[in-house]
Amino acid sequence: MTPKQLIDELIYRSSLAMDSKDFTGFLDLCDPAFRYAITAYIPEIRKEMTWLEHDKDGMKVLFDNLPRHNSDHSSLSRHVTVYTVEQDEAKQQAKTISALQVFKTTLDGGETELFAVGKIYDTISMKGGNPKLLDRNVRLDTRMLGIGYHIPL
């Protein structure tokens, strides 16, 4: 596989892992220095907002605590399209921008609705020829997510 194909596959595998709630599998795709954030620009207050920000250990704690939350257990299906891949061979990294659409299917009745839209900005470590997520910023256009859903997008 080419480096771009490996990068694309990493991004798609990360979405599949989250869709199936395979949190260990998701974390296995991440570099030890991994950082994750969900951000949005809020035009009403003209400010950038950070809704979630964790390092890899913080993500593990979040995932481990999910069973303790009173959460909406509807399934999420992430549809990701990789738009750009810019490789920096000197840094052994790549930066990507991907489109994100998240659909939610309710447990009661099976109705599916568009839940969130945004873009994913990833920095990927290419060290050792084995790509790993180094930094992920899920930048949402959607700002009304309701209550009770604690799994990161």
C-alpha positions as CSV (number, residue, x, y, z in Angstrom):
1,M,0.0,0.0,0.0
2,T,1.1,3.6,-0.6
3,P,1.5,5.9,2.3
4,K,-1.7,7.7,1.3
5,Q,-3.6,4.5,1.2
6,L,-2.3,3.6,4.7
7,I,-3.4,7.1,6.0
8,D,-6.9,6.7,4.4
9,E,-7.3,3.3,5.9
10,L,-6.3,4.5,9.4
11,I,-8.9,7.3,9.3
12,Y,-11.6,4.9,8.1
13,R,-10.6,2.2,10.6
14,S,-10.9,4.8,13.4
15,S,-14.5,5.6,12.4
16,L,-15.3,1.9,12.2
17,A,-13.9,1.3,15.7
18,M,-16.0,4.2,17.1
19,D,-19.1,3.0,15.3
20,S,-18.8,-0.5,16.8
21,K,-17.8,1.0,20.2
22,D,-14.4,-0.8,20.0
23,F,-12.7,1.8,22.1
24,T,-9.6,-0.4,22.7
25,G,-9.3,-0.8,18.9
26,F,-9.6,3.0,18.5
27,L,-6.9,3.7,21.1
28,D,-4.7,1.1,19.4
29,L,-4.7,3.3,16.3
30,C,-3.4,6.2,18.3
31,D,0.2,7.3,19.0
32,P,1.1,7.5,22.8
33,A,1.2,11.4,22.4
34,F,-2.4,11.4,20.9
35,R,-4.6,14.5,21.6
36,Y,-8.3,14.6,20.8
37,A,-10.7,17.6,20.7
38,I,-14.2,18.5,19.6
39,T,-14.4,22.2,18.8
40,A,-16.8,24.6,17.1
41,Y,-17.1,28.3,16.3
42,I,-20.2,29.8,17.9
43,P,-21.4,32.8,15.9
44,E,-23.9,33.9,18.5
45,I,-21.0,34.7,20.9
46,R,-18.3,35.1,18.2
47,K,-16.0,32.6,20.0
48,E,-14.3,29.3,19.5
49,M,-15.5,26.7,21.9
50,T,-13.8,23.5,23.0
51,W,-16.4,20.9,24.0
52,L,-14.0,18.0,24.7
53,E,-10.2,17.8,25.0
54,H,-8.2,14.8,26.1
55,D,-4.9,13.1,25.7
56,K,-4.8,9.3,25.1
57,D,-4.9,8.5,28.8
58,G,-7.9,10.9,29.2
59,M,-9.7,9.2,26.3
60,K,-9.2,5.8,28.0
61,V,-10.7,7.1,31.2
62,L,-13.6,8.6,29.3
63,F,-14.2,5.3,27.6
64,D,-13.8,3.3,30.8
65,N,-16.4,5.5,32.5
66,L,-19.0,5.3,29.8
67,P,-21.0,2.5,31.5
68,R,-21.5,4.8,34.5
69,H,-23.2,7.5,32.5
70,N,-26.9,7.7,32.0
71,S,-26.5,7.9,28.2
72,D,-28.5,7.7,25.0
73,H,-27.6,4.2,23.6
74,S,-28.7,4.9,20.1
75,S,-26.1,3.8,17.5
76,L,-24.0,6.4,15.6
77,S,-22.8,5.8,12.1
78,R,-19.9,8.0,11.0
79,H,-19.5,8.7,7.3
80,V,-16.0,10.0,6.6
81,T,-14.6,11.2,3.3
82,V,-10.9,12.0,3.3
83,Y,-10.5,15.3,1.3
84,T,-6.8,16.1,1.6
85,V,-3.6,14.4,2.7
86,E,-0.4,16.5,3.0
87,Q,2.7,14.5,3.9
88,D,5.7,16.1,5.6
89,E,8.5,13.5,5.1
90,A,11.0,15.5,7.2
91,K,8.6,15.4,10.2
92,Q,7.4,11.9,9.4
93,Q,3.8,13.2,9.7
94,A,0.8,13.8,7.5
95,K,-2.0,16.3,8.0
96,T,-5.5,15.4,6.7
97,I,-8.9,17.1,6.3
98,S,-11.9,14.8,6.2
99,A,-15.6,15.5,5.9
100,L,-17.8,14.1,8.7
101,Q,-21.4,13.2,8.7
102,V,-22.8,11.4,11.8
103,F,-26.1,9.6,11.6
104,K,-28.0,8.4,14.8
105,T,-30.4,5.5,14.7
106,T,-32.8,5.3,17.7
107,L,-33.2,2.1,19.6
108,D,-36.9,2.7,19.9
109,G,-38.3,2.5,16.4
110,G,-35.1,2.5,14.5
111,E,-35.5,6.0,13.0
112,T,-32.3,7.4,11.5
113,E,-31.5,11.1,11.5
114,L,-28.6,13.3,10.7
115,F,-26.9,14.0,14.1
116,A,-23.8,16.1,13.3
117,V,-21.8,17.5,10.5
118,G,-18.3,18.9,10.5
119,K,-14.7,18.2,9.5
120,I,-12.0,16.1,11.0
121,Y,-8.5,17.6,11.1
122,D,-5.9,14.8,11.8
123,T,-2.2,14.9,12.3
124,I,-0.8,11.4,11.7
125,S,2.6,10.1,12.8
126,M,4.2,8.1,10.0
127,K,7.2,6.8,12.0
128,G,8.2,3.3,11.3
129,G,5.9,3.1,8.3
130,N,2.9,2.4,10.6
131,P,0.6,5.4,10.7
132,K,-0.9,6.4,14.0
133,L,-3.2,9.2,15.0
134,L,-1.3,11.9,16.7
135,D,-3.9,14.7,16.9
136,R,-7.5,14.8,16.0
137,N,-9.7,17.9,16.1
138,V,-13.4,17.2,15.2
139,R,-14.5,20.6,14.2
140,L,-18.3,20.7,14.2
141,D,-20.7,22.8,12.2
142,T,-23.6,21.3,14.2
143,R,-23.9,22.9,17.6
144,M,-27.1,21.4,19.0
145,L,-26.4,17.8,20.0
146,G,-29.0,17.3,22.6
147,I,-28.3,15.6,25.9
148,G,-27.2,12.1,26.9
149,Y,-24.7,11.1,24.3
150,H,-21.2,10.8,25.7
151,I,-19.3,8.9,23.0
152,P,-16.9,11.2,21.1
153,L,-17.5,11.7,17.4
